[in-house]
Amino acid sequence: MKKLCLFGLIFGIASCVQPASELQRQGLHISRAYQQYWEYNGEPVLLLGGSDEDNLFQLPQLEQQLDLLASVGGNYVRNTMSSRDSGNIWAFQMDSESGKYDLNKWNPEYWKRFQTLLELSSEREIIVQVEIWATFDFYRDNWELNPFNPENNINYTAERSKLPLEVKTHPTMCENPFFWSVPAHQNNMPLLHYQQLFVDKLLTHSLEFNNVLYCIDNETSVTSEWGKFWSEYITKKAKERARTIHVTEMWDPWDLDHISHRESFDHPEIYSFVEISQNNHQRGQNQWDNGLRQIEKLRLAGNLRPVNNAKTYGNDRGRHGGGTHNGIQSFIRSTLFGSAAIRFHRPASGLGLGDTAQAVIHAMRMATDRIDFFNAGPHNDLLGQRDENEAYCRAIPGLEYLVYFPEAGEVKLDVSGNKGGLKVEQLEILTGKRENIYLEKENGSISLKSPGKHFIFIIK
């Protein structure tokens, strides 16, 4: 690099030219050194985040939300292309004469909002995981307002499009043929044409940026052919622009051993990373054990790649995730067992980017930055006298350790591999209070005692 810059100065060239290999590594990629994680601009990166909306581009306080996230060390958001919330706008322009949408004309404000999200996120080095098809926009009351509903546009009829005017059932029933249009199913050309226009328009914005991940659906229950079609389509469109992108699918079943999840796990040629948010419906030790098992399954199959958690459930005001206490635990356990990206789900299903979420993100960024995180691994085997869900360890044995306590508790940490002295720092996650403590080795172990909920110990 220095030789190239000097050459440019000598010959009056205004800027340095990077070698092609370096240019190709700019932006977001699977880490070369740590296949389980992402790298950004050539450096491994742990993605931590939270946001108060899923369709973040529709949020009026977007810039403030991104600034707040960045201020606590966050660098990861989820963005569904959804319009189902109050005050949202749709992607298409309304025809003034008929009062219906014209699927051949765009609503400039919708796409301006999306562009703004991408620009502001890129400036702050925040990764955006875009979900193309917002599943719940196409069912029940939301379908009655959706521009793709034949009742709401001037472009096709119900007969021509084979789409119903009403879909009263939950998406798990798969009763909207909107998701069966692809050639392997109904080959519904009139509908597929307008679906393609929407995806193409999205890509004209997103492919200009190198901080974007793609997810085809939100909690889908349809067959694998739909996701495969769109994954291959957007990947090829990106290649035509000399871009490499990364795509996944989000399946609905809470059980990650359900056969539908194998469509992501077993097909790296279609999905370059894996989304396991539904693991966060598990509680306590089960969430940790199941997450580890999925990563090991990928490793043994030779398909190891990033595993993302875009939705960490848990809020005392919500229905899912076992409440706030379990939501905090799930986020931290996901980080320590090896998720590449972890985000708090929106309220009330998750903690969003409220005060508690901010505290956890900040503390985890602080803790993970204090050790050689990417060379460390899960090591509960180093914990003695441990009860179920009492404590969790990530470590490079003999060198560095992170030990997390969801509740007050006490365990023995095996540090027999360490030949020198050890410094121990106690971090209270919800307050950010740090304290250096002195612990004496005894028979190759130290005793770690948590005084309350959500403490993490940094030992090195």
C-alpha positions as CSV (number, residue, x, y, z in Angstrom):
1,M,0.0,0.0,0.0
2,K,2.8,2.5,0.9
3,K,4.6,1.9,-2.4
4,L,1.4,2.5,-4.4
5,C,0.8,5.7,-2.5
6,L,4.3,6.9,-3.1
7,F,3.9,6.1,-6.8
8,G,0.8,8.2,-6.9
9,L,2.5,11.2,-5.3
10,I,5.5,11.0,-7.7
11,F,3.3,11.0,-10.8
12,G,0.7,13.4,-9.5
13,I,-2.1,10.9,-9.1
14,A,-4.6,12.3,-6.6
15,S,-5.5,9.1,-4.8
16,C,-3.9,5.8,-3.9
17,V,-5.0,2.7,-5.8
18,Q,-5.7,-0.4,-3.8
19,P,-4.8,-3.8,-5.2
20,A,-7.8,-5.7,-6.6
21,S,-7.6,-8.3,-3.8
22,E,-7.9,-5.6,-1.2
23,L,-10.8,-3.9,-2.9
24,Q,-12.6,-7.2,-3.1
25,R,-12.4,-7.6,0.7
26,Q,-14.0,-4.2,1.4
27,G,-17.4,-4.4,3.0
28,L,-19.0,-7.4,4.6
29,H,-17.8,-10.9,4.0
30,I,-17.5,-14.2,5.8
31,S,-14.3,-14.0,7.8
32,R,-11.3,-15.8,6.2
33,A,-9.8,-16.6,9.5
34,Y,-13.0,-17.4,11.5
35,Q,-15.6,-18.9,9.2
36,Q,-18.2,-18.8,12.0
37,Y,-18.0,-15.0,12.0
38,W,-18.2,-12.0,9.7
39,E,-15.5,-9.6,8.7
40,Y,-16.0,-5.9,7.7
41,N,-13.4,-4.2,5.6
42,G,-10.9,-7.0,6.3
43,E,-11.3,-7.2,10.1
44,P,-13.3,-9.8,12.0
45,V,-16.4,-8.2,13.6
46,L,-19.0,-9.3,16.2
47,L,-22.4,-7.9,15.3
48,L,-24.5,-6.7,18.3
49,G,-27.7,-4.7,18.0
50,G,-31.2,-3.8,18.9
51,S,-33.9,-1.5,17.4
52,D,-37.4,-0.4,18.3
53,E,-38.9,-1.4,15.0
54,D,-38.4,-4.2,12.5
55,N,-39.1,-2.0,9.5
56,L,-36.5,0.5,10.7
57,F,-36.6,2.5,7.5
58,Q,-40.1,3.6,8.3
59,L,-39.2,5.0,11.7
60,P,-39.4,8.8,11.8
61,Q,-36.6,8.9,14.4
62,L,-34.3,6.8,12.3
63,E,-31.1,8.8,12.6
64,Q,-31.5,9.2,16.4
65,Q,-32.0,5.4,16.7
66,L,-28.8,4.6,14.7
67,D,-26.8,7.2,16.6
68,L,-28.0,5.7,19.9
69,L,-27.1,2.2,18.8
70,A,-23.6,3.3,17.7
71,S,-23.1,5.1,20.9
72,V,-23.4,1.9,23.0
73,G,-21.2,-0.2,20.6
74,G,-24.0,-1.6,18.5
75,N,-23.5,-2.3,14.8
76,Y,-26.4,-4.5,13.6
77,V,-30.0,-3.9,12.7
78,R,-32.8,-5.8,11.1
79,N,-35.0,-4.1,8.4
80,T,-38.1,-5.8,7.0
81,M,-39.6,-4.2,3.9
82,S,-42.9,-4.0,5.8
83,S,-45.7,-1.4,5.7
84,R,-48.2,-2.9,8.1
85,D,-47.7,-0.5,11.0
86,S,-49.7,2.7,11.6
87,G,-48.2,5.6,9.7
88,N,-46.2,3.4,7.3
89,I,-46.3,3.9,3.5
90,W,-46.3,1.3,0.7
91,A,-43.8,0.9,-2.1
92,F,-46.2,1.8,-4.9
93,Q,-47.8,5.0,-6.1
94,M,-51.6,5.5,-5.8
95,D,-53.5,6.1,-9.1
96,S,-55.3,9.3,-8.6
97,E,-58.3,8.4,-10.8
98,S,-59.1,5.0,-9.4
99,G,-57.8,5.4,-5.8
100,K,-55.9,2.1,-6.3
101,Y,-52.2,1.4,-6.5
102,D,-50.3,1.2,-9.8
103,L,-47.7,-1.6,-9.5
104,N,-45.7,-0.1,-12.4
105,K,-45.1,3.2,-10.5
106,W,-43.1,3.7,-7.3
107,N,-43.8,5.7,-4.3
108,P,-40.7,7.9,-4.1
109,E,-40.9,8.5,-0.4
110,Y,-40.9,4.7,0.4
111,W,-37.6,4.2,-1.5
112,K,-36.2,7.5,-0.2
113,R,-36.6,6.1,3.3
114,F,-34.9,2.9,2.4
115,Q,-32.0,4.7,0.8
116,T,-31.6,6.9,3.8
117,L,-31.4,3.9,6.1
118,L,-28.7,2.4,4.0
119,E,-26.7,5.6,3.8
120,L,-26.9,6.4,7.5
121,S,-26.1,2.9,8.5
122,S,-23.1,2.8,6.1
123,E,-21.8,6.0,7.6
124,R,-21.9,4.5,11.0
125,E,-20.6,1.0,9.9
126,I,-23.8,-0.6,11.0
127,I,-24.8,-3.8,9.2
128,V,-28.4,-4.0,7.9
129,Q,-30.1,-7.4,7.5
130,V,-32.8,-6.8,5.0
131,E,-35.9,-9.1,4.9
132,I,-37.3,-8.8,1.4
133,W,-40.8,-10.4,1.9
134,A,-42.5,-9.3,5.2
135,T,-44.6,-12.4,5.6
136,F,-47.3,-11.0,7.9
137,D,-48.0,-8.1,5.4
138,F,-49.6,-10.8,3.2
139,Y,-52.1,-12.3,5.6
140,R,-55.3,-11.3,7.5
141,D,-56.0,-7.6,7.9
142,N,-52.7,-6.6,6.4
143,W,-53.5,-8.3,3.2
144,E,-56.7,-6.3,2.8
145,L,-54.5,-3.1,2.6
146,N,-51.6,-4.6,0.6
147,P,-51.1,-3.2,-3.0
148,F,-50.4,-6.7,-4.3
149,N,-54.0,-7.6,-3.3
150,P,-56.0,-7.6,-6.6
151,E,-58.6,-5.5,-4.9
152,N,-56.1,-2.7,-4.4
153,N,-54.3,-2.3,-7.7
154,I,-55.1,-1.5,-11.3
155,N,-52.7,-4.0,-12.8
156,Y,-54.4,-7.4,-12.5
157,T,-57.6,-9.1,-11.4
158,A,-58.1,-11.9,-8.9
159,E,-58.8,-14.2,-11.8
160,R,-55.7,-13.2,-13.7
161,S,-53.3,-13.2,-10.7
162,K,-54.9,-16.2,-8.9
163,L,-54.7,-14.2,-5.7
164,P,-57.5,-14.1,-3.2
165,L,-59.1,-10.9,-1.9
166,E,-59.1,-12.2,1.6
167,V,-56.8,-14.4,3.6
168,K,-58.2,-15.0,7.1
169,T,-55.6,-17.5,8.3
170,H,-52.3,-17.3,10.0
171,P,-49.2,-17.4,7.7
172,T,-48.3,-20.9,9.0
173,M,-51.4,-22.2,7.0
174,C,-49.7,-21.0,3.8
175,E,-53.0,-20.1,2.2
176,N,-51.9,-17.1,0.2
177,P,-50.7,-18.3,-3.2
178,F,-48.6,-15.1,-3.4
179,F,-45.7,-17.3,-2.1
180,W,-46.3,-20.0,-4.8
181,S,-45.7,-17.9,-7.9
182,V,-42.2,-19.2,-8.7
183,P,-41.6,-21.5,-11.7
184,A,-41.2,-24.6,-9.6
185,H,-44.7,-24.1,-8.3
186,Q,-47.5,-22.3,-10.1
187,N,-45.3,-20.4,-12.5
188,N,-47.6,-17.5,-12.1
189,M,-46.1,-15.1,-14.7
190,P,-48.5,-12.1,-14.2
191,L,-47.8,-12.0,-10.5
192,L,-44.1,-13.0,-10.7
193,H,-43.5,-10.0,-13.1
194,Y,-44.5,-7.5,-10.4
195,Q,-42.7,-9.4,-7.7
196,Q,-39.6,-9.2,-9.8
197,L,-40.0,-5.5,-10.3
198,F,-40.2,-5.0,-6.5
199,V,-37.0,-7.0,-5.9
200,D,-35.2,-5.3,-8.8
201,K,-36.1,-1.9,-7.3
202,L,-34.8,-2.9,-3.9
203,L,-31.5,-4.1,-5.4
204,T,-31.0,-0.8,-7.2
205,H,-30.6,0.7,-3.8
206,S,-29.0,-2.0,-1.7
207,L,-26.4,-3.1,-4.1
208,E,-24.8,0.4,-3.9
209,F,-23.8,-0.5,-0.3
210,N,-21.5,-3.1,1.2
211,N,-23.0,-3.3,4.7
212,V,-26.1,-5.3,3.7
213,L,-27.2,-8.9,4.5
214,Y,-30.3,-10.4,2.9
215,C,-33.0,-12.6,4.3
216,I,-35.7,-13.8,2.0
217,D,-38.6,-14.0,4.4
218,N,-39.8,-13.5,8.0
219,E,-40.8,-16.8,9.7
220,T,-41.8,-18.6,6.5
221,S,-43.7,-21.9,6.3
222,V,-43.8,-22.3,2.6
223,T,-41.7,-24.8,0.6
224,S,-38.0,-24.4,0.0
225,E,-38.5,-23.6,-3.7
226,W,-39.7,-20.1,-3.0
227,G,-36.7,-19.1,-1.0
228,K,-34.3,-20.9,-3.3
229,F,-35.7,-19.0,-6.3
230,W,-35.2,-15.6,-4.8
231,S,-31.9,-16.4,-3.2
232,E,-30.4,-17.5,-6.5
233,Y,-32.1,-14.6,-8.3
234,I,-30.6,-11.8,-6.1
235,T,-27.2,-13.5,-5.9
236,K,-27.0,-13.6,-9.7
237,K,-28.2,-10.0,-10.0
238,A,-25.5,-9.0,-7.6
239,K,-22.8,-10.9,-9.6
240,E,-23.9,-9.0,-12.7
241,R,-22.9,-5.9,-10.8
242,A,-19.6,-7.5,-9.6
243,R,-21.0,-7.7,-6.1
244,T,-20.8,-10.6,-3.6
245,I,-23.8,-10.7,-1.3
246,H,-24.9,-13.1,1.5
247,V,-28.4,-14.5,1.8
248,T,-30.3,-16.6,4.3
249,E,-33.9,-17.7,5.0
250,M,-35.8,-17.5,8.3
251,W,-38.0,-20.5,8.9
252,D,-41.0,-20.5,11.3
253,P,-40.6,-23.7,13.5
254,W,-39.2,-23.0,16.9
255,D,-37.4,-26.4,16.9
256,L,-34.2,-25.9,14.9
257,D,-34.1,-29.7,14.3
258,H,-37.3,-29.4,12.3
259,I,-36.6,-30.5,8.8
260,S,-37.4,-27.1,7.3
261,H,-34.3,-25.6,8.9
262,R,-32.2,-28.1,7.1
263,E,-32.9,-26.2,3.9
264,S,-30.6,-23.5,5.2
265,F,-28.2,-25.7,7.2
266,D,-27.6,-28.2,4.4
267,H,-27.4,-25.8,1.4
268,P,-24.5,-23.3,1.6
269,E,-24.7,-23.0,-2.1
270,I,-28.1,-21.3,-1.7
271,Y,-27.7,-19.7,1.8
272,S,-24.3,-18.4,2.7
273,F,-25.3,-17.9,6.3
274,V,-27.8,-19.4,8.7
275,E,-30.5,-17.6,10.7
276,I,-31.5,-19.2,14.1
277,S,-33.6,-16.6,15.8
278,Q,-36.2,-19.2,16.6
279,N,-33.7,-20.8,19.0
280,N,-34.5,-17.9,21.3
281,H,-37.9,-19.4,22.1
282,Q,-35.8,-21.9,24.1
283,R,-35.2,-21.2,27.8
284,G,-32.1,-21.3,30.0
285,Q,-29.6,-24.1,29.4
286,N,-31.6,-25.4,26.5
287,Q,-31.0,-22.2,24.5
288,W,-27.3,-22.6,25.0
289,D,-27.1,-26.3,24.3
290,N,-29.3,-26.1,21.2
291,G,-27.3,-23.2,19.8
292,L,-24.0,-25.1,20.3
293,R,-25.5,-28.2,18.7
294,Q,-26.5,-26.4,15.6
295,I,-23.0,-24.8,15.2
296,E,-21.4,-28.2,15.7
297,K,-23.8,-29.8,13.2
298,L,-22.5,-27.2,10.6
299,R,-18.9,-27.9,11.5
300,L,-19.2,-31.7,11.2
301,A,-21.0,-31.4,7.9
302,G,-18.2,-29.1,6.5
303,N,-20.7,-26.3,6.2
304,L,-19.5,-24.0,9.0
305,R,-20.5,-20.4,8.3
306,P,-22.0,-17.4,10.3
307,V,-25.0,-18.1,12.4
308,N,-27.2,-15.0,13.0
309,N,-29.7,-14.2,15.7
310,A,-31.7,-11.3,14.3
311,K,-34.5,-11.6,16.9
312,T,-33.8,-12.1,20.6
313,Y,-37.2,-12.5,22.3
314,G,-38.0,-11.6,25.9
315,N,-39.8,-8.6,27.4
316,D,-42.0,-8.5,30.5
317,R,-44.6,-6.7,28.4
318,G,-44.6,-9.3,25.6
319,R,-45.9,-12.8,24.9
320,H,-42.7,-14.5,23.8
321,G,-39.3,-15.1,25.3
322,G,-39.9,-15.7,29.0
323,G,-39.7,-12.0,30.0
324,T,-37.0,-9.4,30.3
325,H,-34.7,-11.5,32.5
326,N,-34.6,-14.4,30.0
327,G,-34.3,-12.0,27.1
328,I,-31.1,-10.6,28.6
329,Q,-29.8,-14.1,29.2
330,S,-30.6,-15.2,25.7
331,F,-28.7,-12.3,24.2
332,I,-25.6,-13.0,26.3
333,R,-25.6,-16.8,25.9
334,S,-26.0,-16.4,22.1
335,T,-22.9,-14.1,22.1
336,L,-20.8,-16.5,24.1
337,F,-21.8,-19.7,22.4
338,G,-20.8,-18.3,19.0
339,S,-23.5,-16.5,17.2
340,A,-22.1,-14.1,14.6
341,A,-24.8,-11.5,15.0
342,I,-27.2,-11.0,17.9
343,R,-30.0,-8.4,18.1
344,F,-32.8,-7.6,20.5
345,H,-36.2,-8.0,18.9
346,R,-38.6,-5.0,18.8
347,P,-40.9,-4.3,21.8
348,A,-43.0,-5.7,23.1
349,S,-41.7,-9.1,21.9
350,G,-38.1,-8.0,22.8
351,L,-36.2,-5.2,24.5
352,G,-35.6,-3.2,21.3
353,L,-33.2,-0.4,22.0
354,G,-34.5,0.6,25.4
355,D,-32.4,1.4,28.4
356,T,-31.9,-2.3,29.3
357,A,-30.9,-3.3,25.8
358,Q,-28.5,-0.4,25.6
359,A,-26.8,-1.5,28.9
360,V,-26.4,-5.1,27.7
361,I,-25.1,-4.2,24.3
362,H,-22.6,-1.8,25.8
363,A,-21.4,-4.3,28.4
364,M,-21.0,-7.1,25.9
365,R,-19.1,-5.0,23.6
366,M,-16.8,-4.0,26.5
367,A,-16.4,-7.6,27.7
368,T,-15.8,-9.1,24.3
369,D,-13.3,-6.5,23.3
370,R,-11.3,-7.2,26.4
371,I,-10.3,-10.7,25.3
372,D,-9.2,-12.4,22.0
373,F,-12.8,-13.2,21.4
374,F,-12.6,-14.8,18.0
375,N,-9.9,-17.3,19.1
376,A,-11.8,-18.1,22.2
377,G,-14.6,-20.7,22.3
378,P,-17.4,-22.1,24.6
379,H,-15.8,-23.8,27.6
380,N,-18.3,-24.8,30.2
381,D,-16.1,-27.8,30.8
382,L,-13.8,-25.5,32.7
383,L,-16.5,-24.7,35.3
384,G,-16.7,-26.9,38.4
385,Q,-19.5,-27.2,40.9
386,R,-21.8,-25.7,38.3
387,D,-25.6,-26.1,38.4
388,E,-27.8,-26.0,35.3
389,N,-27.9,-22.4,33.8
390,E,-25.8,-21.1,36.7
391,A,-22.8,-19.9,34.7
392,Y,-21.4,-19.9,31.1
393,C,-17.8,-19.7,30.0
394,R,-16.0,-18.6,26.8
395,A,-12.3,-19.0,27.0
396,I,-8.9,-19.6,25.5
397,P,-7.8,-22.1,28.2
398,G,-4.8,-21.0,30.0
399,L,-4.9,-17.5,28.8
400,E,-8.3,-15.6,28.9
401,Y,-11.8,-16.2,30.1
402,L,-15.3,-14.7,30.2
403,V,-17.7,-16.2,32.7
404,Y,-21.3,-15.0,32.8
405,F,-23.8,-15.5,35.7
406,P,-27.5,-15.0,34.9
407,E,-28.2,-15.1,38.7
408,A,-26.2,-15.0,41.9
409,G,-24.1,-18.1,42.1
410,E,-20.6,-19.5,42.6
411,V,-18.5,-21.8,40.5
412,K,-14.9,-23.0,40.3
413,L,-13.0,-22.0,37.2
414,D,-10.2,-24.3,36.1
415,V,-7.2,-22.1,35.3
416,S,-4.6,-24.8,35.7
417,G,-3.3,-24.1,32.2
418,N,-2.3,-20.6,33.2
419,K,1.3,-20.4,34.4
420,G,1.4,-16.8,35.5
421,G,-0.7,-14.4,37.4
422,L,-4.4,-13.6,36.6
423,K,-6.2,-10.3,36.7
424,V,-9.9,-10.6,37.4
425,E,-12.4,-7.9,36.6
426,Q,-16.1,-8.0,37.7
427,L,-18.6,-6.3,35.4
428,E,-22.2,-5.6,36.4
429,I,-23.9,-5.8,33.0
430,L,-27.0,-3.7,33.7
431,T,-25.1,-0.8,35.4
432,G,-21.7,-1.0,33.6
433,K,-20.0,-0.9,37.0
434,R,-16.5,-2.5,36.9
435,E,-14.4,-3.6,39.8
436,N,-11.0,-5.3,39.9
437,I,-10.9,-8.1,42.4
438,Y,-8.2,-10.3,43.7
439,L,-8.6,-14.1,43.7
440,E,-6.1,-16.7,44.9
441,K,-5.5,-19.8,42.9
442,E,-6.2,-23.0,44.8
443,N,-5.3,-26.4,43.2
444,G,-5.4,-24.8,39.8
445,S,-8.8,-23.2,40.2
446,I,-10.3,-19.9,41.3
447,S,-13.7,-19.4,42.9
448,L,-16.0,-17.0,41.1
449,K,-18.9,-15.7,43.0
450,S,-21.6,-13.5,41.5
451,P,-23.3,-11.1,43.9
452,G,-26.5,-10.9,41.8
453,K,-28.1,-11.1,38.4
454,H,-26.2,-10.5,35.2
455,F,-22.5,-10.3,36.2
456,I,-19.7,-11.2,33.9
457,F,-16.1,-11.9,35.0
458,I,-13.2,-11.1,32.7
459,I,-10.1,-13.1,33.6
460,K,-6.7,-12.7,31.8
